[in-house]
């Protein structure tokens, strides 16, 4: 498979990133949905760039890295705001009529602080996005793969996809093993990142070669969703200010986290091999 096939997919992904970026810039108060879309498309673009840079010679790869760091900074900014949005959403469903008035007041105060942080974060993000659009970040990225004479070290995209997939499979297996052995918050978070990374690999491979690449297994999609719910609860509980963690509504969130963690552990025990062999066979087999 020639590099041009990957370039066409990167062009499509970049168009989605630009559209999502401009949508966030236009809105005085970007919706959680618009931020989710931007976050997803930025991750997809960075995943595609990870594959593309493996085709390049060392000098061309080095020139790409400062641009990727700027993308990573934007993705992190969006991710932090998304964490606040998710916390607000989770805290919207913990009210209980029997709580003491002072605990209700603490909950209201904490919600207000989260909303203020989310609003400030949106203003900062929109300023960064406007600055990067003015600096033509996305045009500079596209220019790297649209250059008339790109110096490729490897020209077989399928071979690079296979090696990236194998690397991420190995990382997922290691994270899966560690999470089963000791299901700490840090290990569960790392497992979530590994599952997500492998999903991006598979989605890119399917976009380039759908007939030879099976979809992401349903069980792995469910695991990613549950790990995401667990991470959201961890983020909220870790952000509680001193004194707030002793409230009844914080205990409600802890009980919910305990339930989700138990569900994730059951999924891990039921699937000792996190990555089915079928996915590897399809991506590593060679063909025309």
C-alpha positions in Angstrom: 0.0 0.0 0.0 1.6 3.3 -1.1 1.9 6.4 1.3 -0.6 8.3 -0.9 -3.4 6.1 0.5 -2.5 7.2 4.0 -2.1 10.9 2.9 -5.7 10.8 1.5 -7.0 9.6 4.9 -4.9 12.2 6.8 -6.5 14.8 4.5 -10.0 13.6 5.5 -9.1 13.5 9.2 -7.6 17.0 9.0 -10.7 18.4 7.4 -12.7 17.0 10.4 -10.3 18.6 12.9 -10.5 22.0 11.1 -14.3 21.8 11.1 -14.4 20.9 14.8 -11.9 23.6 15.6 -13.8 26.3 13.8 -17.1 25.2 15.4 -15.6 25.6 18.9 -14.1 29.0 18.0 -17.5 30.3 16.7 -19.5 29.4 19.8 -19.3 31.8 22.8 -19.8 28.8 25.1 -18.8 25.6 23.2 -21.1 22.7 24.0 -19.8 19.5 25.6 -20.7 17.7 22.4 -18.6 20.1 20.3 -15.6 19.7 22.6 -16.0 15.9 22.5 -15.9 16.0 18.7 -12.8 18.1 18.7 -11.1 15.9 21.2 -11.9 12.8 19.2 -10.7 14.2 15.9 -7.5 15.6 17.4 -6.7 12.1 18.8 -7.5 10.5 15.4 -5.2 13.0 13.6 -2.3 12.3 16.1 -2.8 8.6 15.7 -2.6 8.9 11.9 0.6 11.1 12.2 2.2 8.4 14.4 1.8 6.0 11.5 2.8 8.5 8.9 6.0 9.6 10.6 7.2 6.0 10.6 7.4 6.2 6.9 9.7 9.2 6.9 13.4 9.5 7.1 14.8 10.8 10.4 15.2 14.4 9.2 11.6 14.7 8.0 10.3 13.0 11.1 12.2 15.6 13.3 10.6 18.5 11.4 7.1 17.0 12.2 7.6 16.7 15.9 7.1 20.4 16.9 3.8 20.4 15.0 2.7 17.3 16.8 3.6 18.8 20.2 1.3 21.7 19.4 -1.5 19.3 18.6 -0.9 17.5 21.8 -1.1 20.7 23.8 -4.5 21.5 22.2 -5.8 18.0 22.9 -4.8 18.3 26.6 -6.5 21.6 26.9 -9.7 20.1 25.5 -9.4 17.0 27.7 -9.1 19.1 30.9 -12.3 21.0 30.0 -14.0 17.7 29.2 -13.1 16.4 32.6 -14.9 19.4 34.2 -18.0 18.9 32.0 -18.2 15.2 32.9 -17.8 16.1 36.6 -20.7 18.6 36.3 -22.8 15.9 34.6 -22.1 13.3 37.2 -22.8 15.7 40.1 -26.2 16.6 38.5 -27.5 13.2 39.6 -26.4 12.7 43.2 -28.9 14.9 45.0 -30.8 13.2 47.8 -33.7 14.9 49.7 -32.6 13.6 53.1 -29.2 15.3 53.0 -28.4 17.9 55.6 -28.6 21.5 54.4 -24.9 22.1 54.9 -24.0 19.1 52.6 -26.5 20.4 49.9 -24.7 23.8 50.2 -21.3 22.2 49.8 -22.5 20.4 46.7 -23.9 23.6 45.2 -20.6 25.4 45.9 -18.6 22.7 44.3 -20.8 22.6 41.2 -20.4 26.4 40.9 -16.6 26.1 41.1 -16.6 23.5 38.4 -18.8 25.6 36.1 -16.5 28.6 36.7 -13.4 26.4 35.9 -15.1 25.0 32.7 -16.1 28.5 31.6 -12.5 29.8 32.1 -11.1 26.8 30.4 -13.3 27.4 27.3 -12.1 31.0 27.1 -8.5 29.9 27.2 -9.1 27.1 24.7 -10.8 29.3 22.2 -7.9 31.8 22.5 -5.4 29.0 21.9 -7.4 27.7 18.9 -7.6 31.2 17.4 -3.9 31.7 17.8 -3.1 28.3 16.2 -5.5 29.0 13.3 -3.8 32.4 12.8 -0.4 30.7 12.9 -1.7 28.2 10.3 -0.9 25.1 12.4 -3.1 22.8 10.3 -1.8 24.2 7.0 1.7 23.5 8.2 0.9 19.9 9.1 -0.7 19.3 5.8 2.2 20.8 4.0 4.4 18.1 5.5 2.6 15.3 3.7 1.7 17.3 0.6 5.3 18.4 -0.2 6.3 17.6 -3.8 9.2 15.4 -2.8 8.6 13.8 0.6 11.6 11.7 1.6 10.2 8.3 2.7 12.3 5.7 4.5 9.6 3.1 4.1 6.8 3.1 1.5 4.7 0.1 2.6 1.9 1.5 4.7 0.5 -1.9 5.5 3.8 -3.1 6.9 4.0 0.0 9.2 0.4 -0.5 10.3 1.2 -4.0 11.2 4.2 -3.0 13.3 2.3 -0.2 15.1 -0.6 -2.6 15.7 1.7 -5.3 17.2 3.4 -2.7 19.4 0.1 -1.5 20.8 -1.2 -5.1 21.2 1.9 -5.9 23.3 1.3 -2.7 25.4 -2.3 -3.6 25.9 -1.5 -7.1 27.0 1.0 -5.8 29.5 -1.5 -3.2 30.8 -4.3 -5.8 31.0 -2.0 -8.2 33.0 -1.0 -5.4 35.4 -4.6 -4.3 35.9 -5.8 -7.8 36.7 -2.9 -8.3 39.2 -3.4 -5.0 40.9 -6.5 -2.9 39.7 -5.3 0.5 41.0 -6.7 3.7 39.5 -3.3 4.4 37.7 -3.3 0.9 36.2 -6.9 1.1 35.1 -6.2 4.5 33.5 -3.2 3.1 31.6 -5.3 0.1 30.4 -7.9 2.6 29.2 -5.3 4.5 27.2 -4.0 1.2 25.7 -7.4 0.0 24.7 -8.1 3.4 23.1 -4.8 3.5 21.2 -5.4 0.0 19.7 -8.9 1.1 18.7 -7.5 4.1 16.8 -5.0 1.7 15.1 -7.8 -0.5 14.0 -10.1 2.3 12.8 -7.3 3.7 10.7 -6.5 0.4 9.2 -10.2 -0.2 8.4 -10.4 3.2 6.7 -7.4 2.3 4.5 -8.2 -1.4 4.0 -11.7 -2.3 5.1 -11.9 -5.7 3.4 -8.8 -7.0 5.2 -9.3 -5.4 8.6 -12.0 -6.7 11.1 -13.9 -4.1 13.2 -13.0 -3.5 16.8 -14.5 -6.4 18.9 -17.7 -5.5 20.7 -16.2 -6.8 24.0 -13.3 -4.5 23.7 -15.6 -1.5 23.0 -17.6 -2.4 26.1 -14.4 -2.6 28.1 -13.3 0.9 26.9 -16.7 2.3 27.8 -16.6 0.9 31.3 -13.0 2.0 31.8 -14.0 5.5 30.6 -16.8 5.6 33.2 -14.4 4.5 35.9 -11.9 7.2 34.9 -14.6 9.9 35.0 -15.4 9.0 38.6 -11.8 8.9 39.6 -11.2 12.4 38.1 -14.2 13.8 40.0 -13.3 12.2 43.4 -9.6 13.2 43.0 -10.7 16.8 42.5 -12.7 17.1 45.7 -11.4 19.9 47.9 -10.5 19.2 51.6 -13.6 18.7 53.7 -15.8 18.0 50.7 -14.7 14.4 50.5 -16.5 13.6 53.8 -19.9 14.5 52.5 -22.7 12.0 51.8 -22.8 12.9 48.1 -19.1 12.1 47.8 -19.8 8.7 49.4 -22.5 8.2 46.8 -19.9 8.8 44.0 -17.5 6.4 45.8 -20.2 3.7 45.9 -20.9 4.2 42.2 -17.1 3.9 41.5 -17.0 0.7 43.5 -19.7 -0.8 41.3 -18.1 0.3 38.1 -14.7 -1.0 39.2 -16.2 -4.4 40.1 -17.8 -4.6 36.7 -14.5 -3.8 35.0 -12.7 -6.4 37.1 -15.2 -9.0 36.1 -14.7 -8.2 32.5 -10.9 -8.5 32.9 -11.2 -11.8 34.6 -13.6 -13.1 32.0 -11.2 -12.1 29.2 -7.7 -13.1 30.2 -6.6 -12.3 26.7 -7.5 -8.7 26.0 -6.7 -8.9 22.3 -8.2 -11.7 20.2 -5.8 -13.4 17.8 -8.2 -12.7 14.9 -7.3 -9.0 14.9 -3.6 -9.7 14.7 -4.0 -12.3 11.9 -6.0 -9.9 9.8 -3.6 -7.0 10.2 -0.4 -9.0 9.9 -1.3 -11.2 7.0 0.3 -10.0 3.7 -1.5 -9.7 0.5 -1.8 -7.7 -2.7 
